[in-house]
Amino acid sequence: MTFHDQVLWQLYRKGDKQALGRLVERYYGVLKQYGLKFMVDESVVEDCIQELFLQLWQNRSNINETNSVKHYLLKALRHHVFQHLRFQKRMPFDELEWDISLTESADSETLLIQQETLTSLTTNIQAQLATLPAREREALYLRYYENLSIPEIAEVMNVNRQSVSNFLQKGLIKLRSKWLGPVFLSFCIFFSKKLPLRRVSRKRFFILSMKIAEKYQ
């Protein structure tokens, strides 16, 4: 039986350990992947996630409802990672490295046909993303990889909605000028026609198709 996030959240707030455990199982991979983008050690990210869920349990009676458990957890983890960086007297966020790799989650399906072509395309994406400022890269990651809305991204990044829109717009404009052309569009049209989406690495294809959709809408 699959429980909706909000149901699990309500149960957890009432003291149900199993509900919190299910949320840990559901979002641990997403949180770890996001945390690693800040170029900190894997053990640090794991400690931050553990501390996050421990604090959630200890403070459950004071935790509010949320419209999106996922973006609540992402925002909370971001806070924990930044606390660690400040404690270590690391540089401010705008000077931090942001890992641009589009690593697949453990349960995503990999491309079975034409893997080399798709790998080449995603390598191109990664190279171009690396040229963007860190905040633009983070906004694009949250928008297209984690599928968060602009208000949700604003909460996660602790900025206003207009800033998020600006990050996305500037990033997309730069990407368009570099690699979103007719030839690239042809590749993606070929993929969408020749391969069922379930046969393609979903998040990679989603990123590709969304960029093209915004360019050619």
Secondary structure by P-SEA (a helix, b strand, c coil): ccccaaaaaaaaaaccaaaaaaaaaacaaaaaaaaacccccaaaaaaaaaaaaaaaaaacccbbbbccaaaaaaaaaaaaaaaaaaaacccccccbbbbccccccccccccccaaaaaaaaaaaaaaaaaaccaaaaaaaaaaccccccaaaaaaaacccaaaaaaaaaaaaaaaaaccccaaaaaaaaaaaaaccccccaaaaaaaaaaaaaaacc
